[in-house]
Amino acid sequence: MRKIRLTVTNLVAETIEYDAKLFQISKNLLYNNIFKKFYDKKGYKKLEKEHTVVIQFNLNKTEERLLESVWDDFNCENSLAEYFRYIFDEYGKLSRAERERLIHKDNIDKLEEQIKHKKNVIISYNNRVEEIEPLFIQYDKDNQLYYLCGYLIRKNMLLSYRVSGILMVEKKETKQIYGIENKKFISELKRNFDPFLSYNQKVIIKFTENGKKLLDKFRHNKPKLISNENDLYIFESSELKAQLFFSGFWDDAEIVEPKSLRDWFIDKAKKTFEKYSY
């Protein structure tokens, strides 16, 4: 392995640090992935920006061979450090969505191939290894992350998986069943996607006047409002999404339907009361 040492700007260093934590990848592997993406980048030039943060990492054997194959072609007077500085600067210019696709390119490529051919995969996620039907990959603007929507065969249910949380993808030759039989529904689910798979699910809620103000104020993971008649607000939302979003309203929101969601809030209210009733 070849050790690389260089200095970069604060912005590039912070971006790499942030991405390594968010996308659950070691910095050394991230550095190598960035190099694989930009190693033959044309227009390489010396940067005039102030670079003061020192980073160092080891090139893996594959990436070391890549470097050896292209370095002479650049015929540059500048140092190897300048070459890598330019590469990392290019990475820092990418959007968050582009950076995530770069980091998880291998897994995304495998998943998209299986989706195209309507075949199953085995994935490692949350310390479990599961066989699923991969249905589609979608970027969620609210959470700014890529998600895989898949049909979990063991439980016969639809789930969404953070792509950054998928540690392994193994392709199988098994043909999809659910994905083929429910093609129209899956198309609508993708068009109306959120990570909670809220499409075609409804909750009905009543708000106090203050609750209505909070509804305008709170934005993150906000369910889609379908209608508001006679102070009954109807949202498109899964129960999990409603639990997360409306828990912050306390007594300024009342769950009317579904009963299972109303019962969940009643149970939480009772347990909260018990904690403070001494």
C-alpha positions in Angstrom: 0.0 0.0 0.0 1.2 3.5 -0.8 0.8 6.3 1.7 -0.5 9.6 0.5 -0.1 12.8 2.4 -1.4 16.3 1.4 -3.2 19.4 2.6 -6.7 20.4 1.7 -9.1 23.3 2.4 -11.2 23.4 5.5 -14.3 22.9 3.5 -13.1 19.7 1.8 -11.8 18.3 5.1 -15.2 19.0 6.8 -17.1 17.5 3.9 -15.1 14.3 4.0 -15.4 14.0 7.8 -19.2 14.6 7.6 -19.7 12.1 4.8 -17.7 9.4 6.5 -20.0 9.6 9.5 -23.3 10.1 7.7 -22.7 7.3 5.1 -21.0 4.9 7.6 -17.8 4.4 5.8 -14.1 4.6 6.9 -12.2 7.7 5.8 -9.5 5.6 4.2 -12.0 3.7 2.1 -13.7 7.0 1.2 -10.4 8.5 0.1 -9.9 5.5 -2.2 -13.4 5.7 -3.6 -12.9 9.4 -4.4 -9.7 8.6 -6.2 -11.4 5.8 -8.3 -14.0 8.3 -9.3 -11.6 11.1 -10.4 -8.3 9.5 -11.1 -8.5 10.2 -14.8 -10.1 13.6 -14.4 -9.1 15.9 -17.3 -8.2 19.5 -16.8 -6.1 18.8 -13.8 -4.4 21.9 -12.6 -2.7 23.4 -9.6 -5.1 25.1 -7.1 -4.6 28.5 -5.8 -6.9 28.0 -2.8 -5.7 28.1 0.8 -5.2 24.6 2.0 -4.2 24.1 5.6 -5.7 20.8 6.8 -3.4 17.8 6.6 -4.8 14.4 5.6 -3.0 11.2 5.0 -4.2 7.7 3.9 -3.1 4.5 2.3 -4.0 3.6 -1.3 -5.3 0.1 -1.6 -3.5 -2.2 -4.1 -6.1 -1.7 -6.8 -6.0 2.0 -6.5 -2.2 2.0 -6.4 -2.1 0.2 -9.7 -4.6 2.8 -11.1 -2.3 5.6 -10.0 0.7 3.9 -11.7 -1.2 3.5 -14.9 -2.2 7.2 -15.2 0.4 9.2 -13.5 2.9 9.4 -16.4 0.1 10.4 -18.8 -0.4 13.6 -16.9 3.2 14.7 -17.5 2.8 17.2 -14.8 5.4 19.4 -13.2 3.3 19.5 -10.0 3.6 17.1 -7.1 1.5 14.0 -6.3 0.0 16.0 -3.5 -1.2 18.7 -5.9 -2.8 15.9 -8.1 -4.7 14.5 -5.1 -5.6 18.0 -3.8 -7.3 18.7 -7.1 -9.2 15.3 -7.0 -10.5 16.0 -3.5 -11.5 19.6 -4.5 -13.6 18.1 -7.3 -15.3 15.8 -4.8 -16.1 18.8 -2.6 -18.0 20.4 -5.5 -20.5 17.5 -5.8 -23.9 17.8 -4.3 -24.8 15.6 -1.3 -26.8 13.2 -3.5 -23.9 12.9 -6.0 -21.5 12.2 -3.2 -23.7 9.4 -1.7 -24.0 7.7 -5.1 -20.3 7.8 -5.5 -19.6 6.4 -2.0 -22.1 3.5 -2.5 -21.7 3.0 -6.2 -20.9 -0.7 -6.0 -24.0 -1.6 -4.0 -26.2 0.8 -6.0 -25.0 -0.6 -9.3 -25.8 -4.2 -8.1 -29.3 -3.1 -6.9 -30.2 -1.2 -10.0 -29.1 -4.2 -12.2 -31.4 -6.5 -10.2 -34.2 -4.0 -10.3 -33.9 -3.8 -14.0 -34.0 -7.6 -14.4 -36.6 -8.0 -11.7 -34.5 -10.4 -9.6 -34.0 -10.8 -5.9 -31.0 -9.8 -3.7 -29.6 -10.7 -0.3 -28.6 -7.7 1.7 -27.0 -7.1 5.1 -28.8 -4.4 7.0 -29.2 -3.6 10.7 -27.2 -6.8 11.7 -29.5 -9.0 9.7 -29.1 -10.8 6.4 -32.3 -10.9 4.4 -33.6 -11.8 1.0 -35.7 -9.1 -0.6 -37.2 -8.1 -3.9 -35.5 -4.7 -4.7 -38.2 -2.5 -6.3 -36.7 0.9 -6.8 -34.1 3.4 -5.4 -35.3 6.9 -4.7 -33.7 10.1 -3.3 -35.7 11.7 -0.5 -35.2 15.5 -0.5 -36.5 15.9 3.0 -33.9 13.6 4.6 -31.4 14.1 1.8 -30.6 10.4 1.5 -31.1 7.6 -1.0 -33.5 4.8 0.0 -34.2 1.3 -1.4 -37.8 0.2 -1.4 -37.9 -3.5 -1.2 -40.3 -6.4 -0.5 -39.0 -8.4 2.5 -39.8 -12.0 1.7 -39.5 -13.3 5.2 -42.3 -11.0 6.5 -44.2 -10.5 3.3 -44.1 -6.7 3.7 -42.8 -3.6 2.0 -39.9 -1.7 3.7 -37.6 1.1 2.9 -33.9 0.8 3.6 -31.3 3.6 3.8 -28.8 2.8 1.0 -26.0 4.0 3.3 -27.0 1.3 5.8 -26.8 -1.6 3.4 -23.4 -3.2 4.1 -23.6 -6.0 1.5 -25.5 -6.9 -1.7 -25.5 -10.4 -3.2 -27.3 -10.9 -6.5 -29.6 -13.9 -6.9 -31.2 -15.4 -10.0 -34.6 -15.8 -8.2 -37.3 -13.8 -10.1 -39.5 -11.3 -8.3 -43.1 -12.2 -7.5 -44.5 -9.3 -5.6 -42.8 -6.7 -7.8 -44.2 -8.2 -11.0 -47.8 -8.8 -9.6 -48.0 -5.2 -8.2 -46.4 -3.2 -10.9 -49.0 -0.4 -11.0 -49.0 0.1 -7.3 -45.2 0.2 -7.1 -45.1 2.8 -9.8 -47.5 5.0 -7.8 -45.5 4.3 -4.6 -42.3 5.5 -6.3 -44.0 8.6 -7.7 -45.3 9.5 -4.2 -42.4 8.1 -2.3 -41.4 9.0 1.3 -39.1 6.7 3.4 -42.2 5.8 5.6 -44.1 4.4 2.6 -47.1 6.7 3.3 -48.7 6.3 -0.1 -52.4 5.4 0.1 -52.5 5.6 3.9 -54.5 8.2 5.7 -54.7 9.7 9.2 -57.3 12.2 10.5 -56.4 14.8 13.1 -58.0 17.7 14.9 -55.9 20.7 16.0 -56.2 23.5 18.6 -55.5 27.0 17.3 -52.0 26.7 18.6 -51.7 23.3 16.9 -52.5 24.9 13.6 -49.7 27.3 14.1 -47.3 24.5 14.9 -48.4 22.7 11.7 -47.3 25.7 9.7 -44.0 25.9 11.7 -42.9 22.2 11.6 -41.4 21.1 8.3 -39.2 18.0 8.7 -41.0 14.8 7.7 -44.3 16.6 7.5 -47.1 14.4 6.1 -48.8 15.5 2.9 -52.1 17.3 3.6 -54.9 15.9 1.5 -57.9 18.0 2.7 -59.3 20.1 5.6 -63.0 20.0 6.2 -64.8 21.1 9.4 -61.5 21.3 11.2 -60.7 17.6 10.4 -57.3 17.5 8.7 -56.7 14.4 6.5 -53.1 13.6 5.8 -51.4 11.0 3.7 -49.2 9.3 6.2 -48.1 6.0 7.6 -48.6 5.5 11.3 -44.9 5.6 12.0 -44.5 8.9 10.2 -47.5 10.3 12.2 -46.0 9.1 15.5 -42.8 10.9 14.8 -44.2 14.1 13.4 -47.3 14.7 15.7 -45.7 13.6 19.0 -44.3 17.1 19.3 -47.8 18.6 19.3 -48.7 17.2 22.7 -52.3 18.3 23.5 -52.5 20.6 20.5 -53.4 17.7 18.3 -55.9 14.9 18.6 -55.7 11.7 16.5 -59.1 10.8 15.3 -58.3 7.9 12.9 -57.0 5.3 12.6 -57.9 3.7 15.9 -54.6 1.9 16.2 -52.7 5.2 15.9 -55.1 6.9 18.4 -54.5 4.0 20.9 -50.8 4.4 20.5 -51.0 8.1 21.5 -53.3 7.3 24.4 -50.9 4.7 25.7 -47.9 7.1 25.4 -50.0 9.8 27.2 -50.8 7.4 30.1 -47.2 6.4 30.5 -46.1 10.0 30.5 -48.7 10.8 33.1 -47.5 7.9 35.3 -43.9 9.2 35.2 -45.0 12.6 36.5 -47.8 11.6 38.9 -45.9 11.3 42.2 
